[in-house]
């Protein structure tokens, strides 16, 4: 009788190994499929437009704040180094586009200069970011 009681105790435990395997596989799946958002490094007050559309595959973000500072990948850069930075980033992901996030109070001349530097870097797909009205 004692032997029978001991055997039931051993069989009553729940094996958690399959459940842990499933949770681990789901964790890996969610990590791999998550799209990582790249940020320019600063917040800008973008202008709004009725015709604004969401752009897919925006791989390079360039931000221009109201005081005329240019930011690429959380680093402040000079206008003379925009071309070299864009060439390097575009070589890493050539199918993506460059999105310029210009503050609505920034100078238009600086925006045109940045766009010119980006085109000289060999990128033809450039978009200017705006909020939808």
N, C-alpha and C positions, 0 to 999 in steps of 0.2 A: 504494500500500500504506500509506503513511504517513497519507494522508487517511482511509482506512478505520479505522485504529487510533484516530485522533483522534475520529471519530464515535462509536465504541463507548464511549469514555471519557465522552463527554457524555451518552449515554443511560443509563449505569449508575447514576446518582445517584437516590436515593429522594426523592420529593416528600413532605414532612412536613406540608404545609399542610392537607390534609383531616383528618389525625389531630389536629392542633392545634385545628381548628374543632370537632371532636366533643368533645374534652376541655373546651374553653371552654363549649360548650353544656351539657355535663353539670354543670360547675361552677355555672353560672347556675341550672340546674334544682334542684340540691341546696341552694343558698342560698335560693331562693324557697320551697321546700317545707319547709324546716326550721321546726319550731315552736319559738318562742322561749319559754323558761321565765322567768317573772317571779318574783323572790324578794322576800321581805319585808325582808331586810337583816340578820337575826340568826338564829342557830340556837336552837331551843327544844326542850325535852324534852317531846314530846307524850305525852299519856296514850294507853293502848291500849284498844281495844274490839273485841269479837268481831263486831259488826255494822257496823264501819266499811266504807264504800264509797268507791271512787274517784270524784271529782267531775270532770266534764268542764266545760270553759270557765270555769275559775277565773281570772277576769281581774284581780281585785284581792285582794291578800294583805295581811292585817293581822296583825302579830305582837305578842304580849304576853309579855315575859320574866318570870322569877320575881321580879324586883325591882320590877315594876309599870310598866316602860317600854313605851310603845306605839310600834311602828315600822310605817311605811307606805312602801313603795318605797325602802328603805335610808335612810330619814330618821326620826329620832326626832321624834315629835309629841306635843303635849299633848292631853289628853282633850277640851278645848274646841275643838280644831281638827280633830278626826276627821271631823265632819260636813262641813265645807267641803272637805276633801281627798277624801272619798268622793264627794261631789257632782261634783267636777271629774273624777275618774277614771271615775265611772259615766257621765258625759256622753260620754266618749271611746269607751266600749264598753258600751252599755246592755244587751246580751243576756247578758253574763257575770254570774257570781255573786261574792259576797264570801266569802272563806274566812278565818276567824280561826284563827291558829295560837297557841293559848294554852299556856304552859308548865304542866305539871301541878302545879307549886308556886305558881302565880300565884293571886291572889285572885279568887274567883268574882264578887264584887261589881263588880270592875273589868271583867270579861268581860261582865257584864250591862249595865254603863254603855256599853261600846263597842258592843254590839249595839243598844242603844237609839239611840245616835248614828247608827249605820248605817241603821236604820229611819227615823229622822227625815230622813235624806238622800234618802229615796225608794226605797231598795233593800229588796225583800221576800225575795229569795233569798240567805239567809245560811247558811253551813255552818261548823261547828267542826271543825277538823282533828284526827284521831286516827290512830295507827298500828294496823294490823290485828294481832290476836293470832295 
